Amino acid sequence: MKTMIQNATNLPSIPKVIQELIASLNNPNFSSNQVGQIIGNDQAITAKVLRVANSVRYGGHRKVGSIKDAVVIMGIDALRTLVFAIGFTGNIKAPEGFDINAFWLRSFKIANRSKWLAKHLKADAEIAYTCGLLHAIGEYLIHVIKPEQAILIDQRVNTGESRSRLEQELLGFDYTQAGSELAEHWYFPADIVKAIRWQENPLAAPELSPYACCLHLAHYMTDHQPKIREGNFDDFPVKLAHAIGLKLSDIFPLLQSAPDLDDGIADLLH
C-alpha cells in the first residue's frame, strides 16, 4: 500500500496551509498567532473561512472580519478543523466515476456525528471531527489507484453488499487500510490514523481507540436514523458500548434526542 501511494502520480497536492496545520497538531505549544499567520498566507482559504465563520452555525450574531477574529471567536482547534474541511473539499478532485458530492456529504455527516459523540465520550471533539472528515479517504484513494475495480465495487455496494468485504475480496485490502496509510503519508497524528484504520471494528484494534469508537457509532447513527427515531436499537453495537463503559439506558435516549447534526454542511460544500 505504501508503494502504491508513493507511485500514484494523480494524488491531490495538499496546500501548504493544510500541511503546516497538520504539523501543528503534534505541537502543543502552537500559538493562536501562528495559526492566524499560516491561514492568512492563503487568500482563497482565508476568504472562504471568513464566509463560513460568519454563517449562523459558526459566527451567528458575532461579526468575523479577520482570521484574528476567527481565532478569538472559534478557538484554535475549531478554526484549524474548519480549514481542514475547506482545504480538502477544495483540493480533492473527483476521479472518473467517483461521486465527489455524495462522498463529502457523507463525510461531513460522519464528522458532525463524531464530534457530537466525542463530547459524550470524553474525547477531543475537533480530532473526532477530523477523523470523520477523513474516514472514507481510503475510498477516494482506491478510485485513484484502482479505478476500474473501484467502480465495480461501488456498483455492488449499491445493491447492498459490504464495501470492506468486497474490497478485501477483490483488492486484498479495504478502504480503512488504504485511508490510514494515506493519513500517515500526509503526516496526520497517530490518533487519526488509528481511528480511520479501526472504524469498522474498533474492538479488533490492539488498543481501543476512542476516535475509532466515535466513527463506528457515527456510521451507526447515519445508517440507522429512521430506526433510531422509532426507538428501534436492534442493530446497535452493544459489545462496543459495554467496552467503552456506555450504559444502554443512557445512550439510547441520547441518540433519540440528538439535535440536527447536518446543519451547516451546505456552507462547506459550496
Buried (B, 14 or more C-beta within 10 A) or exposed (E): BEEBBEEEEEBEEBBEBBBBBBBBBEEEEBEBEBBBEBBBEBEEBBEBBBBBBBBEEBBEEEEBEEBBBBBBBBBBBBBBBBBBBBBBBBEBEEBEEBEBEEBBBBBBBBBBBBBBBBEBBEBBBBBBBBBBBBBBBBBBBBBBBBBEBBBBBBEBBEEEEEBBEBBEEBBEBBBBBBBBBBBBBBEBBEBBBBBBBBBBBBBEBEEBBBBBBBBBBBBBBBEBBEBBEEEEBEEBBEEBBEEBEBEEEEBBEEBEEBEEBEEBBEBBEE
